[in-house]
Each structure stands twice: as C-alpha cells, then as structure tokens.
C-alpha cells in the first residue's frame, strides 16, 4: 500500500469535476505539474507592528522554501 503525500489535496487537483477549484489554484500561480504535488499550509502569525512577531514572516518564507525544495507546494496563510 502506498501512502500518497497528496492524499487530501488530490481530491481537488485530480478529478475533472473539480475544474472550478483547479482554476482557482491555477490563478494562484500553480502549474499543471503542481497539481500532482502535495499542498502544505503554512500558518504565520506575523505582524510588523510587534517586535515579538515581526520575524515570523521571514520564518514562514524559509519554511515555504523548504517545502518547495521537497517538491511540494507551500501556501502561507495568516491567522
């Protein structure tokens, strides 16, 4: 049995019936090749007006770079 990394994201990226959902992902800059990759959500609570949290955007960017280098698609979101 194979454990796919894109087990959940493939429910949106693979079926032709999800064309509208896929169009939204293409609009974010994803490519056809990205549709076969796992998607990883990267939560970031950065706020540049607070010295406690202002570095977290840079950290989230480094995490996204690591996800990309692992051949997955990282998407940052704020909480």
DRENDOLO-492906 format. One record per residue (C-alpha): z, x, y; chain. Coordinates in Angstrom, 2 decimals. Each point is the difference from the previous one (the first is absolute). Last residue first. Layout:
BEGIN
       w       u       v c
       Z       X       Y A
...
END
This chain:
BEGIN
       w       u       v c
   11.34   -4.30   33.51 A
   -3.08    2.04    0.82 A
   -2.88    0.45   -2.37 A
   -1.84    3.05   -1.26 A
   -2.78   -0.38   -2.55 A
   -0.58    2.71   -2.60 A
   -3.05   -0.02   -2.25 A
    0.26    2.12   -3.17 A
   -1.68    3.23   -1.01 A
    3.24    2.05   -0.14 A
   -1.15    1.74    3.22 A
   -0.10   -3.43    1.65 A
    3.60   -0.71   -1.03 A
    1.05    3.37    1.36 A
   -1.80   -0.62    3.30 A
    1.70   -3.41    0.21 A
    3.40    1.65   -0.53 A
   -0.78    2.48    2.77 A
   -0.99   -2.85    2.34 A
    3.23   -1.82   -0.88 A
    2.01    3.12    0.92 A
   -1.78    0.27    3.35 A
    0.76   -3.69    0.64 A
    3.63    0.61   -1.00 A
    0.64    2.62    2.68 A
    0.81   -2.60    2.68 A
    2.75   -1.61   -2.07 A
    3.30    1.56    1.12 A
   -1.35    1.06    3.39 A
   -0.76   -3.62    0.86 A
   -2.77   -1.08    2.36 A
   -2.71    1.32   -2.31 A
    0.81   -2.60   -2.64 A
   -0.67    0.76   -3.64 A
    0.97   -2.44   -2.73 A
   -2.68    1.02   -2.48 A
   -0.90   -1.67   -3.26 A
   -2.80    1.61   -2.02 A
   -1.85   -2.47   -2.21 A
   -1.94    1.67   -2.81 A
   -3.40   -1.20   -1.16 A
   -1.27    1.18   -3.37 A
   -3.62    1.04   -0.09 A
   -3.08   -1.86   -1.26 A
   -0.60   -1.75    3.34 A
    0.16    3.39    1.70 A
   -3.38    0.90   -1.53 A
   -1.58   -3.01    1.73 A
    1.42    1.29    3.28 A
    3.12   -0.94    1.96 A
   -0.30    0.08    3.77 A
    2.32   -2.87    0.91 A
   -2.99   -2.37    0.11 A
   -0.77    0.89   -3.61 A
    3.46   -1.33   -0.84 A
   -0.69   -3.27    1.83 A
   -3.32   -0.33   -1.83 A
    1.83    0.52   -3.30 A
    2.23   -2.98    0.73 A
   -3.05   -2.13    0.82 A
   -1.78    1.17   -3.16 A
    2.93   -0.82   -2.29 A
   -2.17   -2.08   -2.35 A
   -1.88    3.21   -0.84 A
    3.13    1.20   -1.78 A
    0.86    3.71    0.48 A
    1.83    0.76    3.26 A
    2.41   -2.93    0.13 A
    1.50   -0.05   -3.48 A
   -0.74    3.75   -0.09 A
    2.84    0.50    2.50 A
    2.53   -1.01   -2.66 A
   -0.90    2.24   -2.93 A
   -1.41    2.73    2.25 A
    1.95    2.81   -1.66 A
   -1.28   -1.16   -3.38 A
    2.35    0.46   -2.93 A
   -2.20    0.40   -3.06 A
    0.96   -1.33   -3.42 A
END
